Amino acid sequence: MTSLSATELLVLHAVRLKGFADDVAIAARFGLEVDLAAEFLLDSQAFGWVAWSEFAGSGGWSLTEAGRAENARQLAAELDQVGGRLAIQQAYAEFLPLNGRLQEACTQWQLRPTEDDALAFNDHTDADWDRRVVEELESLGQSLRGISHRVSAVLERLGGYDARFAAALRRVREGDGSWVDRTGADSCHTVWFELHEDLIATLGLTRGTH
């Protein structure tokens, strides 16, 4: 049976996954009430786990070093409590080679090498080139569906990545190619990057070393 995470964990973990976000965005990440999320954020601030800062007219929360350590502690305790470490490890092992393919697909979306320039910008005038990239993303989305279902069967908070990826890919197929890798939105790349962060955080790993 899938396990539900504590609200305190979800709020702090949402800050980690979003990196820098306000109350509304943090609450939305796991479908929490904004007032409830705001209350936990203020509690976390009092504990020194999160800090509020403003930049270019916008403000948001981010984790402190103490908050990152506390988030890691909570995630480890949760995973041990549900006895799901092996299942998540197996899913992560399956995810890693897919991650390499996703990175390559995004690179090919951004670049289309020519004889004169191996780093030539992809101006998206080659329909066949772009079609092959989208087909690769579709294949990755199908593989992601199985992984997402398995990890969400252990922890409900790990669910939904496949649906978010599919929604972004649908926008790409409808003609808006920015949804492959646009920032500040649930693009294919953003969703995938967040899942990677979620898996390594859940397993207590460090990005770039596994």
GROMACS elastic network, one bead per residue, 0.5 to 0.9 nm:
[ bonds ]
;  ai    aj funct       b0    kb
    1   153     6  0.65654   500
    1   154     6  0.69538   500
    1   155     6  0.88177   500
    2    82     6  0.86683   500
    2   151     6  0.89749   500
    2   152     6  0.67433   500
    2   155     6  0.53612   500
    2   156     6  0.58192   500
    3    82     6  0.70049   500
    3   152     6  0.85405   500
    3   153     6  0.77368   500
    3   154     6  0.61332   500
    3   156     6  0.58560   500
    3   157     6  0.84093   500
    4   155     6  0.64485   500
    4   156     6  0.57531   500
    4   157     6  0.71417   500
    5     8     6  0.84287   500
    5     9     6  0.66658   500
    5    10     6  0.66181   500
    5    78     6  0.76543   500
    5   155     6  0.73843   500
    5   156     6  0.74286   500
    5   157     6  0.68261   500
    6     9     6  0.52960   500
    6    10     6  0.63384   500
    6    11     6  0.88587   500
    6    78     6  0.89845   500
    7    11     6  0.61947   500
    7    12     6  0.86604   500
    7    32     6  0.82137   500
    7    36     6  0.87475   500
    7    37     6  0.81406   500
    7    40     6  0.82722   500
    8    11     6  0.53836   500
    8    12     6  0.63674   500
    8    13     6  0.84936   500
    8    37     6  0.83864   500
    8    40     6  0.63848   500
    8    41     6  0.87286   500
    8    44     6  0.87291   500
    9    12     6  0.53349   500
    9    13     6  0.58501   500
    9    14     6  0.83508   500
    9    71     6  0.71052   500
    9    74     6  0.65571   500
    9    75     6  0.76152   500
   10    13     6  0.50681   500
   10    14     6  0.58803   500
   10    15     6  0.86440   500
   10    27     6  0.88718   500
   10    29     6  0.86656   500
   10    30     6  0.68730   500
   10    32     6  0.88027   500
   10    37     6  0.89469   500
   10   157     6  0.79315   500
   11    14     6  0.51339   500
   11    15     6  0.65366   500
   11    16     6  0.89672   500
   11    26     6  0.67060   500
   11    27     6  0.70779   500
   11    29     6  0.86511   500
   11    30     6  0.80596   500
   11    32     6  0.84999   500
   11    37     6  0.61670   500
   11    38     6  0.88180   500
   11    40     6  0.68920   500
   11    41     6  0.71005   500
   12    15     6  0.52619   500
   12    16     6  0.66649   500
   12    17     6  0.89597   500
   12    26     6  0.87578   500
   12    40     6  0.82656   500
   12    41     6  0.75677   500
   12    44     6  0.76758   500
   12    49     6  0.81420   500
   12    50     6  0.80387   500
   12    63     6  0.79376   500
   12    67     6  0.76725   500
   12    68     6  0.86572   500
   12    70     6  0.86403   500
   12    71     6  0.64126   500
   13    16     6  0.50224   500
   13    17     6  0.62264   500
   13    18     6  0.85723   500
   13    68     6  0.88388   500
   13    71     6  0.62877   500
   13    72     6  0.89323   500
   13    75     6  0.85081   500
   13   198     6  0.86865   500
   14    17     6  0.50408   500
   14    18     6  0.59554   500
   14    19     6  0.81934   500
   14    21     6  0.89001   500
   14    25     6  0.86991   500
   14    26     6  0.55860   500
   14    27     6  0.78523   500
   14    28     6  0.89736   500
   14    29     6  0.62552   500
   14    30     6  0.74458   500
   15    18     6  0.52679   500
   15    19     6  0.57409   500
   15    20     6  0.66636   500
   15    21     6  0.68774   500
   15    22     6  0.89065   500
   15    26     6  0.63067   500
   15    50     6  0.81244   500
   15    61     6  0.67251   500
   15    62     6  0.59282   500
   15    63     6  0.64639   500
   16    19     6  0.51414   500
   16    20     6  0.79454   500
   16    62     6  0.70850   500
   16    63     6  0.63079   500
   16    67     6  0.88659   500
   16    68     6  0.74525   500
   16    71     6  0.80970   500
   16   197     6  0.86950   500
   16   198     6  0.88398   500
   17    20     6  0.85573   500
   17    29     6  0.88214   500
   17   194     6  0.62307   500
   17   195     6  0.87177   500
   17   197     6  0.68450   500
   17   198     6  0.69040   500
   18    21     6  0.61223   500
   18    25     6  0.81768   500
   18    26     6  0.73635   500
   18    29     6  0.83367   500
   18    62     6  0.83368   500
   18   194     6  0.80006   500
   19    61     6  0.78798   500
   19    62     6  0.58420   500
   19    63     6  0.75070   500
   20    53     6  0.89707   500
   20    59     6  0.83878   500
   20    60     6  0.54511   500
   20    61     6  0.53519   500
   20    63     6  0.82514   500
   21    24     6  0.79799   500
   21    25     6  0.58847   500
   21    26     6  0.62534   500
   21    59     6  0.73809   500
   21    61     6  0.53405   500
   21    62     6  0.71183   500
   22    25     6  0.55372   500
   22    26     6  0.62115   500
   22    27     6  0.86176   500
   22    52     6  0.87139   500
   22    58     6  0.87222   500
   22    59     6  0.64512   500
   22    61     6  0.58858   500
   23    26     6  0.52205   500
   23    27     6  0.60305   500
   23    28     6  0.84918   500
   23    34     6  0.63800   500
   23    35     6  0.83291   500
   23    37     6  0.66934   500
   23    38     6  0.57677   500
   23    41     6  0.79085   500
   23    60     6  0.75449   500
   23    61     6  0.78266   500
   24    27     6  0.52118   500
   24    28     6  0.60667   500
   24    29     6  0.87375   500
   24    33     6  0.86775   500
   24    34     6  0.57834   500
   24    35     6  0.89748   500
   24    37     6  0.82879   500
   24    38     6  0.84335   500
   25    28     6  0.50434   500
   25    29     6  0.62858   500
   25    34     6  0.87187   500
   26    29     6  0.53727   500
   26    30     6  0.76221   500
   26    31     6  0.88280   500
   26    32     6  0.83150   500
   26    34     6  0.81410   500
   26    37     6  0.72589   500
   26    38     6  0.87859   500
   26    61     6  0.87078   500
   27    30     6  0.62109   500
   27    31     6  0.59896   500
   27    33     6  0.61147   500
   27    34     6  0.52536   500
   27    35     6  0.84871   500
   27    36     6  0.80706   500
   27    37     6  0.54765   500
   27    38     6  0.79373   500
   28    32     6  0.60512   500
   28    33     6  0.78657   500
   28    34     6  0.77021   500
   29    32     6  0.76264   500
   30   157     6  0.72295   500
   31    34     6  0.88558   500
   32    35     6  0.85610   500
   32    36     6  0.70431   500
   32    37     6  0.65256   500
   33    36     6  0.52893   500
   33    37     6  0.62448   500
   33    38     6  0.85959   500
   34    37     6  0.51076   500
   34    38     6  0.59974   500
   34    39     6  0.85799   500
   35    38     6  0.50338   500
   35    39     6  0.62096   500
   35    40     6  0.88014   500
   36    39     6  0.51461   500
   36    40     6  0.64640   500
   36    41     6  0.86583   500
   37    40     6  0.52132   500
   37    41     6  0.60993   500
   37    42     6  0.86914   500
   38    42     6  0.62341   500
   38    43     6  0.86280   500
   39    42     6  0.52796   500
   39    43     6  0.63435   500
   39    44     6  0.86661   500
   40    44     6  0.60301   500
   40    45     6  0.84741   500
   41    45     6  0.60550   500
   41    46     6  0.86009   500
   41    49     6  0.88399   500
   41    50     6  0.72892   500
   41    61     6  0.82885   500
   42    46     6  0.62661   500
   42    47     6  0.87267   500
   42    50     6  0.84663   500
   43    46     6  0.50834   500
   43    47     6  0.64240   500
   43    48     6  0.87327   500
   43    49     6  0.87738   500
   44    47     6  0.50272   500
   44    48     6  0.62110   500
   44    49     6  0.51514   500
   44    50     6  0.58112   500
   44    51     6  0.85888   500
   44    67     6  0.79447   500
   45    49     6  0.56170   500
   45    51     6  0.60158   500
   45    52     6  0.81103   500
   46    49     6  0.75806   500
   46    50     6  0.83111   500
   47    50     6  0.79831   500
   47    66     6  0.87282   500
   47    67     6  0.84472   500
   48    51     6  0.72890   500
   48    63     6  0.88800   500
   48    64     6  0.70337   500
   48    65     6  0.88692   500
   48    66     6  0.66231   500
   48    67     6  0.68072   500
   49    62     6  0.86373   500
   49    63     6  0.59904   500
   49    64     6  0.53629   500
   49    65     6  0.73449   500
   49    66     6  0.53431   500
   49    68     6  0.72379   500
   49    69     6  0.85677   500
   49    70     6  0.73155   500
   49    71     6  0.86472   500
   50    61     6  0.63190   500
   50    62     6  0.55214   500
   50    64     6  0.52818   500
   50    65     6  0.86888   500
   50    66     6  0.82082   500
   50    67     6  0.59348   500
   50    68     6  0.87488   500
   51    60     6  0.82679   500
   51    61     6  0.55453   500
   51    62     6  0.55832   500
   51    63     6  0.63959   500
   51    64     6  0.64853   500
   52    59     6  0.69709   500
   52    60     6  0.55898   500
   52    62     6  0.66486   500
   53    58     6  0.84908   500
   53    59     6  0.55484   500
   53    60     6  0.57690   500
   53    61     6  0.65684   500
   53    62     6  0.79467   500
   54    57     6  0.65180   500
   54    58     6  0.54216   500
   54    60     6  0.64226   500
   54    61     6  0.89091   500
   55    58     6  0.54011   500
   55    59     6  0.61696   500
   55    60     6  0.85312   500
   56    59     6  0.83313   500
   62    67     6  0.88171   500
   63    66     6  0.77160   500
   63    67     6  0.52209   500
   63    68     6  0.59229   500
   64    68     6  0.61674   500
   64    69     6  0.85858   500
   65    68     6  0.50946   500
   65    69     6  0.62941   500
   65    70     6  0.86251   500
   66    69     6  0.51257   500
   66    70     6  0.61499   500
   66    71     6  0.85661   500
   67    71     6  0.59637   500
   67    72     6  0.84647   500
   68    71     6  0.50588   500
   68    72     6  0.61840   500
   68    73     6  0.86129   500
   69    72     6  0.50929   500
   69    73     6  0.62040   500
   69    74     6  0.87153   500
   70    74     6  0.61619   500
   70    75     6  0.85654   500
   71    74     6  0.51653   500
   71    75     6  0.61365   500
   71    76     6  0.85709   500
   71   201     6  0.85017   500
   72    75     6  0.51845   500
   72    76     6  0.61020   500
   72    77     6  0.85728   500
   72   201     6  0.67227   500
   72   202     6  0.75143   500
   72   203     6  0.88005   500
   72   204     6  0.64886   500
   73    76     6  0.52568   500
   73    77     6  0.61841   500
   73    78     6  0.85900   500
   73   204     6  0.88203   500
   74    77     6  0.51839   500
   74    78     6  0.60884   500
   74    79     6  0.86218   500
   75    78     6  0.50792   500
   75    79     6  0.61262   500
   75    80     6  0.85728   500
   75   201     6  0.74390   500
   75   202     6  0.56012   500
   75   203     6  0.79544   500
   75   204     6  0.79992   500
   76    79     6  0.52073   500
   76    80     6  0.61551   500
   76    81     6  0.84873   500
   76   201     6  0.88066   500
   76   202     6  0.67063   500
   76   203     6  0.71292   500
   76   204     6  0.70257   500
   77    80     6  0.52125   500
   77    81     6  0.60190   500
   77    82     6  0.87761   500
   78    81     6  0.50489   500
   78    82     6  0.64057   500
   78    83     6  0.85708   500
   78   202     6  0.88936   500
   79    82     6  0.54134   500
   79    83     6  0.60554   500
   79    84     6  0.57185   500
   79    85     6  0.59848   500
   79   154     6  0.87040   500
   79   155     6  0.82664   500
   79   202     6  0.73463   500
   79   203     6  0.81396   500
   80    84     6  0.67586   500
   80    85     6  0.67406   500
   81    84     6  0.80218   500
   82    85     6  0.82644   500
   82   154     6  0.74145   500
   82   155     6  0.82190   500
   83    86     6  0.78584   500
   83    87     6  0.87158   500
   83   154     6  0.85199   500
   84    87     6  0.54088   500
   84    88     6  0.63144   500
   84    89     6  0.86325   500
   84   151     6  0.87491   500
   84   154     6  0.59864   500
   84   155     6  0.81685   500
   85    88     6  0.52753   500
   85    89     6  0.60507   500
   85    90     6  0.86147   500
   85   202     6  0.87511   500
   85   203     6  0.72802   500
   86    89     6  0.50106   500
   86    90     6  0.61329   500
   86    91     6  0.86107   500
   87    90     6  0.51926   500
   87    91     6  0.62785   500
   87    92     6  0.86409   500
   87   150     6  0.77933   500
   87   151     6  0.72069   500
   87   154     6  0.76809   500
   88    91     6  0.50326   500
   88    92     6  0.60564   500
   88    93     6  0.85832   500
   88   150     6  0.81742   500
   88   151     6  0.60496   500
   88   154     6  0.79104   500
   88   199     6  0.76082   500
   88   202     6  0.82421   500
   88   203     6  0.75130   500
   89    92     6  0.50396   500
   89    93     6  0.61958   500
   89    94     6  0.87234   500
   89   199     6  0.86176   500
   89   203     6  0.72491   500
   90    93     6  0.51085   500
   90    94     6  0.64413   500
   90    95     6  0.86603   500
   91    94     6  0.51262   500
   91    95     6  0.61282   500
   91    96     6  0.88801   500
   91   147     6  0.59526   500
   91   148     6  0.85922   500
   91   150     6  0.73826   500
   91   151     6  0.69749   500
   91   199     6  0.88720   500
   92    96     6  0.62372   500
   92   147     6  0.83630   500
   92   196     6  0.85435   500
   92   199     6  0.67428   500
   92   200     6  0.81410   500
   92   203     6  0.89649   500
   93    96     6  0.55779   500
   93    97     6  0.77989   500
   94    97     6  0.65981   500
   94    98     6  0.72292   500
   94   147     6  0.78198   500
   95    98     6  0.52160   500
   95    99     6  0.61047   500
   95   100     6  0.89978   500
   95   143     6  0.87257   500
   95   144     6  0.79222   500
   95   147     6  0.74363   500
   95   196     6  0.83244   500
   96   100     6  0.66995   500
   96   101     6  0.89927   500
   96   196     6  0.87152   500
   96   210     6  0.83745   500
   97   100     6  0.52473   500
   97   101     6  0.66358   500
   97   102     6  0.88759   500
   98   101     6  0.50492   500
   98   102     6  0.62250   500
   98   103     6  0.87154   500
   98   140     6  0.68273   500
   98   143     6  0.81033   500
   98   144     6  0.84824   500
   99   102     6  0.50494   500
   99   103     6  0.62729   500
   99   104     6  0.86533   500
   99   140     6  0.89432   500
   99   192     6  0.80134   500
   99   193     6  0.88383   500
   99   196     6  0.81032   500
  100   103     6  0.52249   500
  100   104     6  0.62942   500
  100   105     6  0.86774   500
  101   104     6  0.50802   500
  101   105     6  0.61133   500
  101   106     6  0.86689   500
  101   136     6  0.81775   500
  101   137     6  0.87930   500
  101   140     6  0.79549   500
  102   105     6  0.50291   500
  102   106     6  0.62143   500
  102   107     6  0.85531   500
  102   136     6  0.81824   500
  102   137     6  0.71575   500
  102   140     6  0.72936   500
  102   188     6  0.89745   500
  102   189     6  0.77707   500
  102   192     6  0.80745   500
  103   106     6  0.52297   500
  103   107     6  0.61928   500
  103   108     6  0.86709   500
  103   189     6  0.82188   500
  104   107     6  0.50027   500
  104   108     6  0.61739   500
  104   109     6  0.85971   500
  105   108     6  0.50816   500
  105   109     6  0.62131   500
  105   110     6  0.87628   500
  105   133     6  0.57268   500
  105   134     6  0.82036   500
  105   136     6  0.69061   500
  105   137     6  0.70874   500
  106   110     6  0.63591   500
  106   111     6  0.85969   500
  106   133     6  0.79525   500
  106   137     6  0.89200   500
  106   180     6  0.71205   500
  106   181     6  0.68271   500
  106   188     6  0.89311   500
  106   189     6  0.73001   500
  107   110     6  0.51386   500
  107   111     6  0.58927   500
  107   112     6  0.86041   500
  108   111     6  0.50066   500
  108   112     6  0.61280   500
  108   113     6  0.86849   500
  108   122     6  0.76816   500
  108   129     6  0.83534   500
  108   130     6  0.81922   500
  108   133     6  0.69025   500
  109   112     6  0.74954   500
  109   121     6  0.89655   500
  109   122     6  0.65725   500
  109   124     6  0.81329   500
  109   129     6  0.84801   500
  109   130     6  0.67370   500
  109   133     6  0.66183   500
  109   134     6  0.87435   500
  109   177     6  0.88804   500
  109   180     6  0.77558   500
  109   181     6  0.84197   500
  110   120     6  0.87248   500
  110   121     6  0.61492   500
  110   122     6  0.52751   500
  110   123     6  0.82378   500
  110   124     6  0.88196   500
  110   181     6  0.86997   500
  111   118     6  0.83592   500
  111   119     6  0.60627   500
  111   120     6  0.55845   500
  111   123     6  0.81671   500
  112   117     6  0.88635   500
  112   118     6  0.76067   500
  112   119     6  0.69825   500
  112   120     6  0.55448   500
  112   121     6  0.58985   500
  112   123     6  0.79733   500
  112   124     6  0.86276   500
  112   126     6  0.89696   500
  112   129     6  0.80875   500
  113   116     6  0.80074   500
  113   117     6  0.58556   500
  113   119     6  0.54866   500
  113   120     6  0.50673   500
  113   121     6  0.76033   500
  113   122     6  0.79688   500
  114   117     6  0.50810   500
  114   118     6  0.57592   500
  114   119     6  0.78369   500
  114   120     6  0.64542   500
  115   118     6  0.69879   500
  116   120     6  0.83915   500
  117   120     6  0.52427   500
  119   122     6  0.89295   500
  120   123     6  0.87968   500
  121   124     6  0.88547   500
  122   125     6  0.78320   500
  122   126     6  0.84357   500
  122   130     6  0.89895   500
  123   126     6  0.78405   500
  124   127     6  0.67640   500
  124   129     6  0.80137   500
  124   130     6  0.66555   500
  125   128     6  0.89575   500
  125   129     6  0.86706   500
  125   130     6  0.84665   500
  126   129     6  0.54133   500
  126   130     6  0.65087   500
  126   131     6  0.86584   500
  127   130     6  0.52419   500
  127   131     6  0.59405   500
  127   132     6  0.86536   500
  128   132     6  0.62455   500
  128   133     6  0.87566   500
  129   132     6  0.53832   500
  129   133     6  0.65903   500
  129   134     6  0.89503   500
  130   133     6  0.50971   500
  130   134     6  0.62887   500
  130   135     6  0.86264   500
  131   134     6  0.51320   500
  131   135     6  0.61365   500
  131   136     6  0.86343   500
  132   135     6  0.50252   500
  132   136     6  0.62309   500
  132   137     6  0.86917   500
  133   136     6  0.50890   500
  133   137     6  0.63150   500
  133   138     6  0.86859   500
  134   138     6  0.61527   500
  134   139     6  0.86293   500
  134   169     6  0.79948   500
  134   172     6  0.79627   500
  134   173     6  0.78409   500
  134   180     6  0.86358   500
  135   139     6  0.62688   500
  135   140     6  0.86513   500
  136   139     6  0.50437   500
  136   140     6  0.62175   500
  136   141     6  0.85624   500
  137   141     6  0.60575   500
  137   142     6  0.86867   500
  137   169     6  0.75978   500
  137   180     6  0.87406   500
  137   188     6  0.82085   500
  138   142     6  0.63829   500
  138   143     6  0.88340   500
  138   166     6  0.82022   500
  138   169     6  0.74791   500
  139   142     6  0.52138   500
  139   143     6  0.65130   500
  139   144     6  0.86470   500
  140   143     6  0.51093   500
  140   144     6  0.60026   500
  140   145     6  0.86580   500
  141   145     6  0.62875   500
  141   162     6  0.66401   500
  141   163     6  0.89680   500
  141   165     6  0.67653   500
  141   166     6  0.65638   500
  141   169     6  0.84836   500
  142   145     6  0.52745   500
  142   146     6  0.72180   500
  142   162     6  0.82332   500
  142   166     6  0.89606   500
  143   146     6  0.56553   500
  143   147     6  0.67498   500
  143   148     6  0.88287   500
  143   162     6  0.89871   500
  144   147     6  0.51203   500
  144   148     6  0.59205   500
  144   149     6  0.84780   500
  144   161     6  0.79108   500
  144   162     6  0.57951   500
  144   165     6  0.85985   500
  145   148     6  0.52132   500
  145   149     6  0.61895   500
  145   150     6  0.87236   500
  145   161     6  0.81226   500
  145   162     6  0.51410   500
  145   163     6  0.80043   500
  146   149     6  0.52561   500
  146   150     6  0.63253   500
  146   151     6  0.88197   500
  146   162     6  0.85237   500
  147   150     6  0.52336   500
  147   151     6  0.62655   500
  147   152     6  0.85032   500
  147   162     6  0.84815   500
  148   151     6  0.54071   500
  148   152     6  0.59861   500
  148   153     6  0.84833   500
  148   158     6  0.70959   500
  148   159     6  0.58185   500
  148   160     6  0.70296   500
  148   161     6  0.64025   500
  148   162     6  0.60925   500
  149   152     6  0.52826   500
  149   153     6  0.61878   500
  149   158     6  0.87378   500
  149   159     6  0.68022   500
  149   160     6  0.84887   500
  149   162     6  0.83717   500
  150   153     6  0.52140   500
  150   154     6  0.69846   500
  150   159     6  0.88083   500
  151   154     6  0.52931   500
  151   155     6  0.63016   500
  151   156     6  0.78711   500
  151   157     6  0.89934   500
  151   158     6  0.60912   500
  151   159     6  0.70482   500
  152   157     6  0.66772   500
  152   160     6  0.81068   500
  153   156     6  0.64630   500
  153   158     6  0.85167   500
  153   159     6  0.81175   500
  154   158     6  0.82194   500
  155   158     6  0.57388   500
  155   159     6  0.76090   500
  156   159     6  0.55602   500
  156   160     6  0.88672   500
  157   160     6  0.81917   500
  158   161     6  0.74654   500
  158   195     6  0.80738   500
  158   198     6  0.75902   500
  158   199     6  0.83383   500
  159   162     6  0.77297   500
  159   163     6  0.87157   500
  160   163     6  0.52874   500
  160   164     6  0.62615   500
  160   165     6  0.86260   500
  161   164     6  0.51381   500
  161   165     6  0.60596   500
  161   166     6  0.84830   500
  161   191     6  0.65640   500
  161   192     6  0.76473   500
  161   194     6  0.86752   500
  161   195     6  0.68341   500
  162   165     6  0.51283   500
  162   166     6  0.60629   500
  162   167     6  0.85821   500
  162   191     6  0.86472   500
  163   166     6  0.50290   500
  163   167     6  0.61179   500
  163   168     6  0.87318   500
  164   167     6  0.50840   500
  164   168     6  0.63991   500
  164   169     6  0.86842   500
  164   186     6  0.68599   500
  164   187     6  0.81975   500
  164   188     6  0.79705   500
  164   191     6  0.67595   500
  165   168     6  0.52457   500
  165   169     6  0.62112   500
  165   170     6  0.86124   500
  165   186     6  0.75829   500
  165   187     6  0.70524   500
  165   188     6  0.52230   500
  165   189     6  0.83856   500
  165   190     6  0.87642   500
  165   191     6  0.60557   500
  165   192     6  0.73685   500
  166   169     6  0.50022   500
  166   170     6  0.60477   500
  166   171     6  0.87375   500
  166   188     6  0.79262   500
  167   170     6  0.50967   500
  167   171     6  0.65821   500
  167   172     6  0.89179   500
  167   186     6  0.84785   500
  167   187     6  0.84750   500
  167   188     6  0.85438   500
  168   171     6  0.52318   500
  168   172     6  0.65333   500
  168   173     6  0.89291   500
  168   179     6  0.56328   500
  168   180     6  0.71168   500
  168   186     6  0.65784   500
  168   187     6  0.52054   500
  168   188     6  0.56157   500
  168   191     6  0.87161   500
  169   173     6  0.62827   500
  169   174     6  0.85751   500
  169   177     6  0.87952   500
  169   179     6  0.69322   500
  169   180     6  0.69951   500
  169   187     6  0.77849   500
  169   188     6  0.65075   500
  170   173     6  0.51051   500
  170   174     6  0.61907   500
  170   175     6  0.88230   500
  170   179     6  0.88349   500
  171   175     6  0.65285   500
  171   176     6  0.57075   500
  171   177     6  0.74656   500
  171   178     6  0.86921   500
  171   179     6  0.64391   500
  171   180     6  0.87798   500
  172   175     6  0.52658   500
  172   178     6  0.71906   500
  172   179     6  0.57231   500
  172   180     6  0.66414   500
  173   176     6  0.71995   500
  173   177     6  0.77238   500
  174   177     6  0.84480   500
  175   178     6  0.89226   500
  176   179     6  0.62618   500
  176   180     6  0.85172   500
  177   180     6  0.58160   500
  177   181     6  0.82065   500
  177   182     6  0.87884   500
  178   181     6  0.60016   500
  178   182     6  0.53103   500
  178   183     6  0.89892   500
  178   187     6  0.77917   500
  179   182     6  0.54925   500
  179   183     6  0.87276   500
  179   185     6  0.81361   500
  179   186     6  0.76821   500
  179   188     6  0.63939   500
  179   189     6  0.82482   500
  180   187     6  0.55071   500
  180   188     6  0.50224   500
  180   189     6  0.61748   500
  180   190     6  0.86417   500
  181   186     6  0.89054   500
  181   187     6  0.55503   500
  181   188     6  0.61091   500
  181   190     6  0.68311   500
  182   185     6  0.65732   500
  182   186     6  0.80024   500
  182   187     6  0.57455   500
  182   188     6  0.82592   500
  182   189     6  0.75503   500
  182   190     6  0.75466   500
  183   186     6  0.78269   500
  183   187     6  0.71658   500
  183   189     6  0.84089   500
  183   190     6  0.68158   500
  184   187     6  0.83199   500
  184   190     6  0.80403   500
  185   190     6  0.70421   500
  185   191     6  0.86828   500
  186   189     6  0.78856   500
  186   190     6  0.55892   500
  186   191     6  0.56572   500
  187   190     6  0.50643   500
  187   191     6  0.60832   500
  187   192     6  0.84151   500
  188   191     6  0.54211   500
  188   192     6  0.61402   500
  188   193     6  0.85569   500
  189   192     6  0.51334   500
  189   193     6  0.59484   500
  189   194     6  0.85021   500
  190   193     6  0.51292   500
  190   194     6  0.61372   500
  190   195     6  0.86425   500
  191   194     6  0.51640   500
  191   195     6  0.62436   500
  191   196     6  0.87103   500
  192   195     6  0.51136   500
  192   196     6  0.62749   500
  192   197     6  0.87002   500
  193   196     6  0.51261   500
  193   197     6  0.63074   500
  193   198     6  0.86402   500
  194   197     6  0.50034   500
  194   198     6  0.60455   500
  194   199     6  0.86258   500
  195   199     6  0.61271   500
  195   200     6  0.86250   500
  196   199     6  0.52723   500
  196   200     6  0.62768   500
  196   201     6  0.84531   500
  196   207     6  0.83150   500
  197   200     6  0.53709   500
  197   201     6  0.59356   500
  197   202     6  0.84266   500
  197   206     6  0.89274   500
  197   207     6  0.73731   500
  198   201     6  0.51470   500
  198   202     6  0.59941   500
  198   203     6  0.86029   500
  199   202     6  0.50815   500
  199   203     6  0.62025   500
  199   204     6  0.84503   500
  199   205     6  0.83533   500
  200   203     6  0.51004   500
  200   204     6  0.58199   500
  200   206     6  0.63915   500
  200   207     6  0.67807   500
  200   210     6  0.85739   500
  201   205     6  0.60885   500
  201   206     6  0.75955   500
  201   207     6  0.87803   500
  202   205     6  0.78094   500
  205   209     6  0.77875   500
  205   210     6  0.72924   500
  206   209     6  0.58317   500
  206   210     6  0.70241   500
  207   210     6  0.66021   500
